[in-house]
Amino acid sequence: MKTSYEGPGTFLVLWSTQALSQLGSAMTGFALTLWLYEATGSALRTALLGVCSYAPYVLMSVFAGALSDRWDKRRTMLVCDMLAACCTGAVLVLCRTGALRPAHLYLLNAVSGLMNTVQQPASDVAMTLLVPRTRYQRASALRSLSGALVTLLHPMLAAALYALAGLEGVIWADLATFAAAFSALALWIRIPPTETAGREPFRRSAAAGLAYLREHRLILTLILFLAGVNLAASAFDAVLPVYVLSSPRGGEGALGLVSACAGLATLAGSLLMAVLPPPKDRVRVIYRTMLFSLGTENFILAFAGTPFWWCLAQVIGWVVVPVMNANLDVILRSTIPAGMQGRVYACRNALQYFTIPIGTLAGGALVDGVCVPLMAAADPTGPLPRLFDTGAALAMGLLGLAGVGICLAFGRALKKYAYTE
């Protein structure tokens, strides 16, 4: 049961400043990807950077949710943000001294990912506490809007700063956005308390989220479906930078443009979701948007060889993602009591996102270990070189088949459920 509503101003300040900090973090992530690929030339080793960020979700999310429901949400966010900023600062120091190595990035990304694992449930519950139920869809659309702007702007800004000031310049910009968000949260934001687990034993409290999901099969089925979607999507994310950077028509500028198009599409989808009326069945919307996204983007990229088609594929694949996210968000916030949301959201993170490091590794291994050698050994006049320009393009085609297969496999299970208002 939500305890109070603090008004739209508090939510807007928290949303806007946190979005600014996310922009800085995304810029650093983009710059680190460029630095690591330049340093190693390996898709798999570059993909490991993402694996280290998501691994804490798999290992610690259930416990992090129990802690989030027990602890003060604002203080939890402040401490986690501060420790994550310390990791970014450590990268800056290593870079300035010339001591930065890939192993340092893996370790620091893992620590930063752990902080995000604890911070994310607290942030999600804070939104529930600051927004009335009737505005969940609009608030979710605003969060999708900020995410879209981050996706749109960070590659262009990061690429420009990386070219002008190197990795250090990007990190300084990230730390500046962190300072703004941290100050706003520390000085102006007040988040009301929730009914917590109290003196309930920690082990039982941590297990409560899993027990809730077992009792609510609709939410569990949606989470498992999106875990399958994330498996294919994360493999795609691992392949995309290599696909663009290795193409004769690609490069760093093309990668920034392609990434920006994903943000532009997400922005358009977020604006659309902010004005759309509630659908008749949110479950069907979630399923159909993901089938459309996975069934189009990968195949266009697999057979296209120019930046125009790459950008168009990103737009088609990403424009429906905010629609899916907003409908899922409304289902979760309307169904799960606020006092349970930290634990349930953390269990959702563990189940829905555990496939991301697996998919990321699989995408890198698919390119380096299967598709590139296969294309190198293929007859130049054979079908594979005629259909695909590079090994990464072949990987895109295989991932498209995998994504469609995952959606169809869950289609029958999702037909059993409906969510209407």
PEKA-V199644 format. One record per residue. N is the residue number from 1. PHI is phi in whole degrees, 0 to 359 (none if undefined). Layout:
BEGIN
N_PHI, N_PHI
END
This chain:
BEGIN
1_none, 2_291, 3_274, 4_196, 5_227, 6_271, 7_100, 8_291, 9_299, 10_296, 11_298, 12_295, 13_294, 14_297, 15_298, 16_290, 17_287, 18_293, 19_296, 20_298, 21_296, 22_297, 23_298, 24_298, 25_296, 26_295, 27_298, 28_296, 29_300, 30_295, 31_295, 32_293, 33_297, 34_298, 35_298, 36_289, 37_291, 38_295, 39_283, 40_247, 41_67, 42_244, 43_294, 44_293, 45_291, 46_291, 47_295, 48_300, 49_298, 50_291, 51_300, 52_295, 53_287, 54_269, 55_304, 56_300, 57_302, 58_288, 59_275, 60_235, 61_299, 62_300, 63_289, 64_297, 65_294, 66_297, 67_294, 68_298, 69_290, 70_275, 71_271, 72_295, 73_296, 74_294, 75_295, 76_300, 77_296, 78_296, 79_296, 80_295, 81_297, 82_296, 83_293, 84_296, 85_295, 86_297, 87_296, 88_298, 89_297, 90_295, 91_298, 92_298, 93_297, 94_297, 95_293, 96_293, 97_271, 98_73, 99_259, 100_292, 101_228, 102_307, 103_299, 104_297, 105_295, 106_300, 107_295, 108_292, 109_294, 110_295, 111_294, 112_297, 113_295, 114_296, 115_296, 116_294, 117_298, 118_279, 119_288, 120_299, 121_299, 122_297, 123_294, 124_296, 125_293, 126_302, 127_297, 128_300, 129_285, 130_260, 131_231, 132_291, 133_302, 134_293, 135_246, 136_301, 137_295, 138_291, 139_296, 140_296, 141_295, 142_295, 143_295, 144_294, 145_298, 146_294, 147_297, 148_294, 149_296, 150_298, 151_297, 152_288, 153_270, 154_296, 155_292, 156_292, 157_294, 158_294, 159_297, 160_293, 161_294, 162_296, 163_289, 164_275, 165_233, 166_74, 167_299, 168_298, 169_297, 170_295, 171_294, 172_299, 173_296, 174_300, 175_294, 176_293, 177_293, 178_299, 179_300, 180_294, 181_293, 182_296, 183_296, 184_297, 185_293, 186_286, 187_259, 188_238, 189_271, 190_234, 191_251, 192_294, 193_284, 194_236, 195_286, 196_260, 197_287, 198_59, 199_267, 200_302, 201_307, 202_301, 203_298, 204_292, 205_296, 206_294, 207_281, 208_298, 209_296, 210_295, 211_297, 212_298, 213_294, 214_297, 215_276, 216_241, 217_293, 218_300, 219_296, 220_298, 221_295, 222_297, 223_296, 224_293, 225_299, 226_288, 227_296, 228_295, 229_299, 230_295, 231_300, 232_288, 233_292, 234_290, 235_297, 236_300, 237_298, 238_288, 239_277, 240_304, 241_300, 242_293, 243_303, 244_284, 245_291, 246_271, 247_285, 248_302, 249_261, 250_260, 251_131, 252_297, 253_296, 254_295, 255_296, 256_298, 257_293, 258_296, 259_295, 260_295, 261_295, 262_298, 263_294, 264_297, 265_294, 266_295, 267_299, 268_297, 269_295, 270_293, 271_297, 272_296, 273_292, 274_292, 275_249, 276_288, 277_287, 278_301, 279_286, 280_292, 281_217, 282_291, 283_296, 284_297, 285_297, 286_300, 287_294, 288_290, 289_294, 290_288, 291_296, 292_296, 293_297, 294_288, 295_272, 296_237, 297_302, 298_298, 299_289, 300_297, 301_296, 302_298, 303_253, 304_261, 305_231, 306_230, 307_303, 308_302, 309_289, 310_298, 311_294, 312_298, 313_298, 314_298, 315_297, 316_297, 317_286, 318_263, 319_295, 320_268, 321_296, 322_299, 323_296, 324_298, 325_299, 326_295, 327_292, 328_296, 329_298, 330_296, 331_299, 332_292, 333_290, 334_280, 335_261, 336_268, 337_300, 338_302, 339_291, 340_256, 341_296, 342_302, 343_291, 344_290, 345_297, 346_293, 347_296, 348_299, 349_300, 350_296, 351_280, 352_281, 353_253, 354_294, 355_281, 356_294, 357_297, 358_296, 359_294, 360_297, 361_297, 362_296, 363_296, 364_296, 365_292, 366_298, 367_288, 368_290, 369_262, 370_238, 371_288, 372_296, 373_299, 374_295, 375_292, 376_293, 377_272, 378_286, 379_295, 380_303, 381_263, 382_281, 383_292, 384_297, 385_297, 386_287, 387_273, 388_234, 389_287, 390_221, 391_296, 392_296, 393_295, 394_300, 395_299, 396_300, 397_297, 398_295, 399_290, 400_298, 401_298, 402_295, 403_296, 404_297, 405_298, 406_296, 407_298, 408_295, 409_295, 410_271, 411_302, 412_294, 413_295, 414_287, 415_294, 416_286, 417_240, 418_210, 419_227, 420_236, 421_239
END
